[in-house]
């Protein structure tokens, strides 16, 4: 019974991580594409050594693009809730789950494109050294996600 529970928990972690990975964090956007603010922005500013002018310019970009993120984010959250409800329903409706998953994926794609646009605008403001530091930070975040997924996969394979 314990092994079944561990496998189920690992599978849930894996599915959740994989489904949210495309909407993951980039260096200058927060969870699910929300513009980064507060301590996260301050930390990144310090790590990259941003000037006061760069900080101001980046915040202006994030404010401007936040207006485009918000409707997409609200739609994403609503569609994810609907998908969760279908997954947790008493009766399995595979077609409905697939259709709802496609809706979620389309919104994730829109969010990813928007994050890429913001990232392009922000990177134009950085020096070559800051861009390198940003890439290193992003690689570190990708590594953390990959390690988490790898652990979940190993656990599932080990407990087969």
C-alpha positions, 0 to 999 in steps of 0.5 A: 500500500505504501509503494502504491501511495508513493507511486501515485504521489510521484506521478502527481508531482511529475504530471503537475511539473510537466504541465506547468513547465511551459508556463514556468519562470523566466528571469524577469517574469514571475510565476505563470508569467506575472511581471516580477515585483518586490523581493524577486525583482530586487534580488535579480537587480542585485545579481545582475548589477542593474543600474537605477535607470535599467531598473526603471526601464525594466519596471516600465516594460513589465508594467506595460506588458502586465496589461497583456499578461493579466487577461491571459493569466486569468483565462489560464487559471480558469481553464486549469481549474476546469481541467482539474475538475475533469481529472478529479471527476467521478466518471472518466471523460477522456475526450473532455480531458483531452479537449480541455488540455488543448485549451490549457496548452493554447493559453500556455503557448500564448503566455510563453510567446508573451514572456519571450517578447518581454524577455527580448525587450528586457535583454536589449537593456542589459550589458553583455556581462549582465546578459551572461549572468542572466543566462547563467541564472536561467540555466540554474533554474532550468537545472532545478526543474530538470532535477525535480523531474528526474527524481520523480521519474527515478522514484516511479521507475524504482517503485515499479 
